[in-house]
Amino acid sequence: MVAEVNPERCPCGSGESYSACCQPYHQGKPVPTPEALMRSRFSAFVLKLSDYLKSTWHSTTRPLQMDLTDSPRWTSLQILSSGDSADEGNVHFRAIYRAGSGWGYLEEKSAFVREDGRWYYVSGDTSEGGFKPGRNEPCPCGSGKKHKACCL
């Protein structure tokens, strides 16, 4: 089952509409940077687009199967840093997800390579933990409301 997307806002948090942001990449357009690939991959996790995730995963590290059935409900993405030079790149990000009645995060320093003009995800060093947003902080669900007025 593919999750629904708000056509006004891309799941990756860029502030653009999905059709102007990640959708063209999901439909096959080459991604210009490792950060754009990470954003499109996050959106693919939200939308449960396993074929896209596999196609953008480097062949040397790609899993044989990918089942997103029990995947967390990803809600927001923060890019902490990114960069690239020639045919290698990196992205340090934090992804927030809903965990039962609470929140969790996955933080990763990802490695990317460019082959034949296309960027691929290779691997990442990850850490996970619980996430407790403050009452007056924006809600991690992406609604734009304060946490105390939304998902508290």
Backbone as ProteinMPNN parsed JSONL, in Angstrom:
{"seq_chain_A": "MVAEVNPERCPCGSGESYSACCQPYHQGKPVPTPEALMRSRFSAFVLKLSDYLKSTWHSTTRPLQMDLTDSPRWTSLQILSSGDSADEGNVHFRAIYRAGSGWGYLEEKSAFVREDGRWYYVSGDTSEGGFKPGRNEPCPCGSGKKHKACCL", "coords_chain_A": {"N_chain_A": [[0.827, -1.182, 0.0], [0.586, 2.178, -0.869], [1.364, 5.191, 0.711], [-0.621, 8.149, 1.112], [-0.023, 11.384, -0.303], [0.348, 14.803, 0.481], [-0.409, 17.021, -1.943], [0.397, 19.633, -1.885], [2.642, 19.892, -0.288], [5.828, 18.559, -0.263], [6.889, 15.407, 1.043], [9.574, 15.431, 1.858], [10.213, 17.773, 3.117], [11.119, 20.092, 1.902], [9.588, 22.289, 1.371], [8.494, 22.752, -1.042], [6.023, 21.805, -3.536], [5.022, 18.386, -3.948], [4.937, 17.57, -6.633], [6.703, 19.332, -7.831], [9.041, 18.759, -6.62], [10.108, 15.977, -5.359], [8.653, 14.099, -6.874], [9.281, 14.093, -9.747], [11.807, 12.803, -9.662], [11.106, 10.347, -8.592], [9.818, 9.403, -10.759], [11.82, 8.902, -12.548], [13.603, 10.929, -13.394], [16.983, 12.067, -13.388], [18.739, 12.595, -10.332], [20.18, 15.55, -9.044], [22.052, 15.972, -6.909], [23.668, 14.545, -3.95], [22.205, 15.32, -1.638], [19.65, 15.935, -2.698], [19.016, 13.388, -3.59], [18.888, 12.046, -1.133], [16.703, 13.363, 0.029], [14.694, 12.617, -1.806], [14.7, 9.888, -1.415], [13.885, 9.727, 1.263], [11.264, 10.699, 0.963], [10.346, 8.594, -0.597], [10.418, 6.51, 1.265], [8.405, 7.433, 2.99], [6.221, 7.296, 1.249], [6.272, 4.667, 0.647], [7.654, 3.543, -1.59], [9.161, 1.154, -2.683], [10.44, 0.142, -4.997], [11.683, 2.408, -6.11], [13.485, 3.016, -4.066], [15.169, 0.755, -4.143], [16.2, 1.052, -6.739], [17.796, 3.283, -6.482], [19.747, 2.56, -4.804], [23.041, 1.573, -4.387], [24.432, -1.043, -6.328], [26.275, -2.729, -5.066], [25.678, -2.77, -2.382], [22.985, -3.001, -2.123], [19.96, -4.323, -0.788], [18.518, -7.592, -1.376], [15.77, -7.946, -1.193], [13.061, -5.783, -0.313], [10.938, -4.91, 2.073], [8.507, -2.808, 3.049], [6.385, -2.902, 4.721], [6.187, -2.966, 7.581], [7.41, -0.624, 8.196], [8.376, 2.35, 9.969], [6.182, 5.196, 10.656], [7.193, 7.701, 8.982], [7.827, 11.13, 9.546], [9.183, 13.62, 9.381], [12.077, 15.293, 8.021], [15.379, 16.291, 8.602], [18.065, 17.912, 7.237], [21.298, 17.86, 8.194], [23.888, 18.283, 7.321], [25.568, 18.382, 4.141], [27.343, 17.376, 1.186], [29.417, 17.246, -1.767], [31.938, 16.02, -4.001], [33.333, 15.72, -7.091], [32.727, 12.468, -7.815], [31.75, 11.474, -5.421], [29.808, 11.673, -2.437], [28.186, 12.977, 0.548], [25.743, 12.882, 3.154], [24.42, 14.086, 6.091], [21.853, 13.379, 8.167], [18.745, 13.692, 10.006], [15.951, 11.797, 10.659], [12.612, 11.876, 11.611], [10.193, 9.885, 13.252], [6.957, 8.442, 13.92], [6.347, 6.637, 16.807], [4.407, 4.459, 18.111], [2.674, 5.955, 20.655], [4.503, 7.894, 20.942], [7.574, 9.463, 19.827], [10.345, 8.907, 17.615], [13.769, 8.9, 16.425], [15.952, 8.6, 13.615], [19.242, 8.91, 12.967], [21.701, 9.557, 10.55], [24.814, 9.263, 8.864], [25.39, 9.362, 5.678], [26.758, 7.754, 2.755], [27.427, 8.386, -0.68], [27.672, 7.646, -4.196], [28.5, 8.633, -7.544], [27.671, 7.315, -10.612], [27.905, 6.914, -14.048], [26.58, 9.356, -14.412], [24.521, 9.3, -12.539], [23.406, 9.5, -9.15], [23.899, 7.351, -6.33], [22.824, 5.768, -3.352], [25.025, 4.437, -0.947], [25.876, 3.512, 1.69], [25.469, 3.853, 5.301], [26.265, 5.291, 8.518], [24.5, 4.772, 11.383], [22.359, 5.95, 14.053], [19.905, 5.601, 16.6], [17.07, 6.778, 18.493], [14.873, 7.873, 21.163], [12.575, 10.581, 20.773], [11.676, 13.673, 22.019], [9.704, 16.177, 21.537], [9.491, 19.655, 22.438], [6.782, 21.356, 24.128], [6.146, 23.822, 22.942], [7.436, 23.741, 20.549], [7.56, 23.248, 16.944], [5.28, 20.797, 15.753], [6.384, 17.492, 15.217], [4.985, 16.08, 13.306], [4.618, 17.517, 11.068], [2.555, 19.281, 10.637], [2.665, 22.009, 11.018], [1.68, 23.25, 13.2], [2.038, 24.106, 16.733], [3.51, 21.701, 18.912], [2.064, 21.205, 21.311], [-0.51, 21.829, 20.575], [-1.232, 19.969, 18.801], [-0.165, 17.004, 18.332], [0.313, 16.238, 20.977]], "CA_chain_A": [[0.0, 0.0, 0.0], [1.33, 3.426, -0.957], [0.781, 6.25, 1.531], [-1.058, 9.324, 0.36], [0.846, 12.542, -0.152], [-0.274, 16.111, 0.344], [0.201, 17.561, -3.164], [0.898, 20.985, -1.627], [3.923, 19.851, 0.404], [6.593, 17.332, -0.462], [7.249, 14.773, 2.319], [10.976, 15.638, 2.215], [10.36, 18.984, 3.92], [11.739, 21.181, 1.148], [8.672, 23.423, 1.275], [7.924, 22.756, -2.396], [5.004, 20.791, -3.774], [5.565, 17.086, -4.324], [5.104, 17.505, -8.094], [7.853, 20.159, -8.212], [10.218, 18.367, -5.844], [10.556, 14.578, -5.448], [7.918, 13.269, -7.828], [10.023, 13.847, -10.996], [12.856, 11.811, -9.41], [10.42, 9.055, -8.445], [9.397, 8.99, -12.101], [12.983, 8.558, -13.354], [14.521, 12.036, -13.673], [18.217, 11.959, -12.599], [18.835, 13.461, -9.164], [21.402, 16.318, -9.263], [23.001, 16.012, -5.784], [23.375, 13.567, -2.894], [21.128, 15.808, -0.768], [18.381, 15.746, -3.399], [18.733, 11.956, -3.573], [18.455, 11.685, 0.217], [15.337, 13.869, 0.187], [13.777, 11.797, -2.603], [14.628, 8.58, -0.762], [13.021, 9.893, 2.433], [9.889, 10.744, 0.441], [10.005, 7.235, -1.04], [10.094, 5.745, 2.47], [7.084, 7.908, 3.433], [5.222, 6.833, 0.291], [6.476, 3.217, 0.504], [8.043, 3.285, -2.978], [10.332, 0.277, -2.547], [11.158, 0.024, -6.277], [12.549, 3.577, -6.241], [14.572, 2.869, -3.097], [16.11, -0.233, -4.665], [16.862, 1.557, -7.946], [18.748, 4.329, -6.118], [20.69, 1.942, -3.883], [24.157, 1.047, -5.161], [24.315, -2.492, -6.524], [27.182, -3.47, -4.179], [25.142, -2.798, -1.019], [21.512, -3.071, -2.212], [19.353, -5.574, -0.314], [17.828, -8.358, -2.411], [14.349, -7.667, -1.051], [12.764, -4.643, 0.543], [9.538, -4.924, 2.5], [8.253, -1.616, 3.858], [5.108, -3.087, 5.402], [6.286, -2.598, 8.992], [8.247, 0.567, 8.296], [7.772, 3.382, 10.825], [5.483, 6.291, 9.981], [8.15, 8.797, 8.9], [7.08, 12.389, 9.553], [9.947, 14.805, 8.979], [13.492, 15.106, 7.691], [16.273, 17.433, 8.804], [19.403, 17.736, 6.672], [22.24, 18.521, 9.093], [24.982, 18.731, 6.447], [25.714, 17.597, 2.915], [28.376, 17.862, 0.281], [29.903, 16.304, -2.764], [33.07, 16.419, -4.836], [33.476, 14.752, -8.196], [31.752, 11.386, -7.854], [31.438, 10.992, -4.077], [29.062, 12.641, -1.654], [27.746, 12.566, 1.872], [24.625, 13.606, 3.745], [24.159, 13.804, 7.496], [20.452, 13.754, 8.349], [17.932, 13.126, 11.087], [14.573, 11.535, 10.235], [11.727, 11.692, 12.76], [9.082, 8.975, 12.967], [5.983, 8.189, 14.978], [6.58, 5.342, 17.438], [3.284, 4.279, 19.026], [2.15, 7.264, 21.066], [5.631, 8.808, 21.06], [8.365, 9.791, 18.648], [11.706, 8.411, 17.569], [14.566, 9.467, 15.337], [17.057, 7.866, 13.014], [20.257, 9.844, 12.475], [22.626, 8.8, 9.703], [25.814, 9.879, 7.998], [25.274, 8.511, 4.491], [27.742, 7.877, 1.67], [26.842, 8.293, -2.02], [28.595, 7.682, -5.334], [27.887, 8.933, -8.84], [28.123, 6.452, -11.703], [27.192, 7.175, -15.307], [25.748, 10.546, -14.263], [23.449, 9.113, -11.55], [23.815, 9.311, -7.766], [23.389, 6.167, -5.65], [23.091, 5.589, -1.925], [25.91, 3.294, -0.725], [25.747, 3.008, 3.054], [25.437, 4.903, 6.302], [26.453, 5.024, 9.948], [23.236, 5.208, 11.964], [22.021, 5.871, 15.473], [18.477, 5.815, 16.812], [16.696, 7.087, 19.86], [13.58, 8.494, 21.383], [12.546, 12.008, 20.462], [10.645, 14.329, 22.799], [9.606, 17.589, 21.173], [8.957, 20.557, 23.458], [5.381, 21.741, 23.93], [6.031, 24.999, 22.078], [8.162, 23.511, 19.292], [6.698, 22.754, 15.868], [4.972, 19.373, 15.876], [7.157, 16.713, 14.246], [4.137, 15.453, 12.285], [4.668, 18.352, 9.874], [1.314, 20.047, 10.484], [2.914, 23.445, 11.113], [1.173, 23.702, 14.498], [2.874, 23.784, 17.884], [3.306, 20.327, 19.368], [1.03, 21.145, 22.346], [-1.837, 22.008, 19.959], [-1.378, 19.0, 17.706], [-0.018, 15.571, 18.642], [0.736, 16.022, 22.37]], "C_chain_A": [[0.868, 1.241, 0.0], [0.616, 4.473, -0.122], [0.345, 7.403, 0.64], [-0.112, 10.481, 0.636], [0.011, 13.802, -0.314], [0.367, 16.767, -0.87], [0.785, 18.96, -2.967], [2.286, 20.988, -0.988], [4.607, 18.511, 0.18], [6.948, 16.736, 0.9], [8.675, 15.067, 2.773], [11.22, 16.907, 3.014], [10.992, 20.153, 3.204], [10.888, 22.443, 1.126], [8.019, 23.533, -0.092], [6.797, 21.73, -2.482], [5.702, 19.495, -4.178], [5.842, 17.02, -5.825], [6.306, 18.314, -8.579], [9.145, 19.708, -7.542], [10.61, 16.916, -6.126], [9.851, 13.735, -6.499], [8.673, 13.055, -9.15], [11.15, 12.817, -10.827], [12.244, 10.427, -9.266], [9.973, 8.509, -9.796], [10.575, 8.778, -13.053], [13.942, 9.675, -13.698], [15.782, 11.876, -12.816], [18.256, 13.011, -11.483], [20.169, 14.205, -9.228], [22.452, 16.265, -8.156], [22.689, 14.89, -4.8], [22.246, 14.037, -1.962], [19.762, 15.629, -1.426], [18.013, 14.26, -3.438], [18.252, 11.531, -2.191], [17.03, 12.141, 0.458], [14.343, 12.994, -0.581], [13.642, 10.401, -2.007], [13.771, 8.647, 0.501], [11.561, 9.912, 1.992], [9.437, 9.362, -0.013], [9.705, 6.331, 0.155], [8.71, 6.143, 2.981], [5.992, 7.299, 2.556], [5.291, 5.331, 0.008], [6.743, 2.807, -0.952], [9.312, 2.434, -2.991], [11.108, 0.125, -3.858], [12.116, 1.196, -6.479], [13.744, 3.445, -5.29], [15.614, 1.878, -3.603], [16.87, 0.299, -5.875], [17.898, 2.633, -7.641], [19.776, 3.845, -5.094], [21.789, 1.309, -4.711], [24.118, -0.471, -5.183], [25.196, -3.304, -5.569], [26.649, -3.59, -2.757], [23.62, -2.939, -0.977], [20.994, -4.385, -1.643], [18.615, -6.276, -1.452], [16.328, -8.089, -2.391], [14.163, -6.48, -0.13], [11.275, -4.633, 0.829], [9.327, -3.752, 3.448], [6.954, -1.709, 4.658], [5.147, -2.609, 6.847], [7.193, -1.394, 9.225], [7.584, 1.591, 9.221], [7.01, 4.419, 9.998], [6.409, 7.514, 10.043], [7.398, 10.117, 8.776], [7.88, 13.605, 9.123], [11.424, 14.465, 8.806], [14.239, 16.407, 7.942], [17.616, 17.086, 8.175], [20.356, 18.544, 7.551], [23.469, 19.025, 8.349], [24.986, 17.857, 5.205], [26.812, 18.201, 2.067], [28.755, 16.799, -0.731], [31.084, 16.906, -3.489], [33.272, 15.319, -5.855], [32.374, 13.711, -8.126], [31.47, 10.755, -6.5], [30.707, 12.082, -3.318], [28.675, 12.081, -0.304], [26.584, 13.442, 2.315], [24.487, 13.134, 5.185], [22.735, 14.288, 7.755], [19.873, 13.142, 9.607], [16.509, 13.002, 10.567], [13.748, 11.208, 11.475], [10.579, 10.77, 12.352], [8.188, 8.836, 14.193], [6.221, 6.781, 15.498], [5.493, 5.128, 18.494], [2.683, 5.623, 19.372], [3.262, 8.298, 21.214], [6.337, 9.012, 19.725], [9.739, 9.163, 18.749], [12.46, 9.099, 16.448], [15.59, 8.455, 14.864], [18.01, 8.935, 12.495], [21.289, 9.041, 11.707], [23.587, 9.728, 8.992], [25.946, 8.938, 6.81], [26.368, 8.8, 3.476], [27.043, 7.611, 0.335], [27.959, 8.259, -3.054], [27.791, 8.021, -6.59], [28.536, 8.037, -9.888], [27.261, 6.731, -12.922], [26.189, 8.317, -15.166], [24.618, 10.426, -13.256], [24.048, 8.884, -10.162], [23.138, 8.071, -7.189], [23.752, 6.221, -4.171], [23.955, 4.347, -1.766], [25.679, 2.706, 0.662], [25.69, 4.185, 4.025], [25.724, 4.391, 7.697], [25.247, 5.614, 10.655], [23.235, 5.145, 13.482], [20.537, 6.184, 15.589], [18.222, 6.151, 18.262], [15.293, 7.638, 19.935], [13.68, 9.987, 21.134], [11.399, 12.628, 21.234], [10.618, 15.809, 22.439], [9.039, 18.41, 22.327], [7.535, 20.977, 23.117], [5.224, 22.883, 22.936], [6.815, 24.883, 20.772], [7.175, 23.1, 18.208], [6.476, 21.254, 16.03], [5.756, 18.591, 14.819], [6.305, 16.022, 13.18], [4.106, 16.275, 11.008], [3.443, 19.218, 9.655], [1.541, 21.55, 10.447], [2.414, 24.029, 12.421], [2.21, 23.44, 15.578], [2.514, 22.387, 18.369], [2.161, 20.238, 20.386], [-0.38, 21.262, 21.771], [-2.106, 20.951, 18.9], [-1.339, 17.574, 18.228], [0.395, 15.284, 20.09], [-0.203, 15.078, 23.077]], "O_chain_A": [[1.799, 1.341, 0.799], [-0.601, 4.63, -0.227], [0.882, 7.6, -0.45], [0.522, 10.54, 1.69], [-0.907, 13.862, -1.132], [1.565, 17.048, -0.848], [1.577, 19.423, -3.788], [3.028, 21.961, -1.121], [4.016, 17.456, 0.411], [7.276, 17.479, 1.824], [8.965, 14.964, 3.965], [12.317, 17.104, 3.537], [11.372, 21.129, 3.851], [11.4, 23.538, 0.891], [7.092, 24.321, -0.278], [6.644, 20.888, -1.597], [6.824, 19.509, -4.682], [6.863, 16.476, -6.244], [6.869, 18.011, -9.631], [10.221, 20.214, -7.859], [11.378, 16.661, -7.054], [10.412, 12.744, -6.967], [8.705, 11.926, -9.64], [11.421, 12.044, -11.746], [12.798, 9.445, -9.759], [9.775, 7.305, -9.956], [10.368, 8.506, -14.236], [15.01, 9.406, -14.249], [15.67, 11.579, -11.627], [17.858, 14.16, -11.676], [21.202, 13.572, -9.446], [23.631, 16.489, -8.427], [21.586, 14.343, -4.806], [21.419, 13.227, -1.545], [18.812, 15.211, -0.764], [16.838, 13.909, -3.331], [17.314, 10.742, -2.08], [16.228, 11.399, 1.025], [13.274, 12.667, -0.066], [12.573, 9.796, -2.09], [13.011, 7.72, 0.78], [10.721, 9.226, 2.575], [8.275, 8.998, 0.167], [8.827, 5.472, 0.068], [7.924, 5.277, 3.366], [4.965, 6.842, 3.058], [4.493, 4.79, -0.756], [6.146, 1.864, -1.47], [10.401, 2.933, -3.276], [12.332, -0.01, -3.825], [13.232, 1.008, -6.962], [14.88, 3.73, -5.67], [16.814, 2.135, -3.502], [18.061, 0.026, -6.023], [18.79, 2.875, -8.454], [20.575, 4.631, -4.585], [21.497, 0.574, -5.654], [23.808, -1.108, -4.177], [24.885, -4.462, -5.293], [27.124, -4.434, -1.996], [23.036, -2.991, 0.105], [21.519, -5.45, -1.97], [18.141, -5.625, -2.384], [15.689, -8.012, -3.441], [15.002, -6.205, 0.727], [10.457, -4.381, -0.056], [9.91, -3.714, 4.532], [6.482, -0.712, 5.205], [4.232, -1.915, 7.292], [7.683, -1.183, 10.334], [6.357, 1.688, 9.252], [7.181, 4.5, 8.781], [6.409, 8.259, 11.023], [6.448, 10.223, 8.002], [7.315, 14.537, 8.552], [11.937, 13.494, 9.364], [13.792, 17.483, 7.546], [18.234, 16.084, 8.535], [20.238, 19.765, 7.643], [24.03, 20.065, 8.697], [24.475, 16.737, 5.213], [27.163, 19.373, 2.208], [28.454, 15.616, -0.568], [31.225, 18.125, -3.585], [33.368, 14.14, -5.514], [31.207, 14.03, -8.353], [30.999, 9.619, -6.434], [30.953, 13.27, -3.526], [28.812, 10.887, -0.038], [26.462, 14.594, 1.901], [24.443, 11.935, 5.458], [22.44, 15.471, 7.584], [20.428, 12.21, 10.189], [15.926, 13.977, 10.091], [14.137, 10.368, 12.287], [10.061, 10.867, 11.24], [8.599, 9.077, 15.328], [6.291, 5.833, 14.715], [5.639, 5.563, 19.636], [2.232, 6.354, 18.489], [3.0, 9.446, 21.57], [5.78, 8.77, 18.654], [10.238, 8.917, 19.847], [11.869, 9.795, 15.622], [16.029, 7.58, 15.61], [17.626, 9.769, 11.676], [21.709, 7.972, 12.151], [23.226, 10.828, 8.574], [26.534, 7.861, 6.914], [26.843, 9.928, 3.35], [26.187, 6.733, 0.23], [29.053, 8.775, -2.822], [26.595, 7.744, -6.69], [29.758, 7.997, -10.036], [26.034, 6.778, -12.832], [25.092, 8.265, -15.722], [23.823, 11.356, -13.121], [25.047, 8.181, -10.005], [21.984, 7.769, -7.496], [24.839, 6.659, -3.794], [23.669, 3.313, -2.369], [25.325, 1.534, 0.792], [25.838, 5.343, 3.638], [25.469, 3.231, 8.023], [24.989, 6.813, 10.549], [23.994, 4.401, 14.103], [19.981, 6.933, 14.785], [19.03, 5.858, 19.143], [14.62, 7.843, 18.924], [14.75, 10.58, 21.271], [10.262, 12.168, 21.124], [11.403, 16.599, 22.963], [8.21, 17.925, 23.098], [7.134, 20.956, 21.953], [4.263, 22.905, 22.167], [6.851, 25.826, 19.982], [6.071, 22.652, 18.515], [7.395, 20.526, 16.405], [5.787, 18.987, 13.654], [6.85, 15.436, 12.245], [3.629, 15.802, 9.977], [3.301, 19.828, 8.595], [0.716, 22.292, 9.913], [2.694, 25.188, 12.724], [3.142, 22.661, 15.382], [1.37, 21.947, 18.253], [1.368, 19.298, 20.334], [-1.344, 20.84, 22.41], [-3.101, 21.032, 18.18], [-2.384, 16.999, 18.534], [0.796, 14.159, 20.387], [-0.007, 14.779, 24.255]]}, "name": "protein", "num_of_chains": 1, "seq": "MVAEVNPERCPCGSGESYSACCQPYHQGKPVPTPEALMRSRFSAFVLKLSDYLKSTWHSTTRPLQMDLTDSPRWTSLQILSSGDSADEGNVHFRAIYRAGSGWGYLEEKSAFVREDGRWYYVSGDTSEGGFKPGRNEPCPCGSGKKHKACCL"}
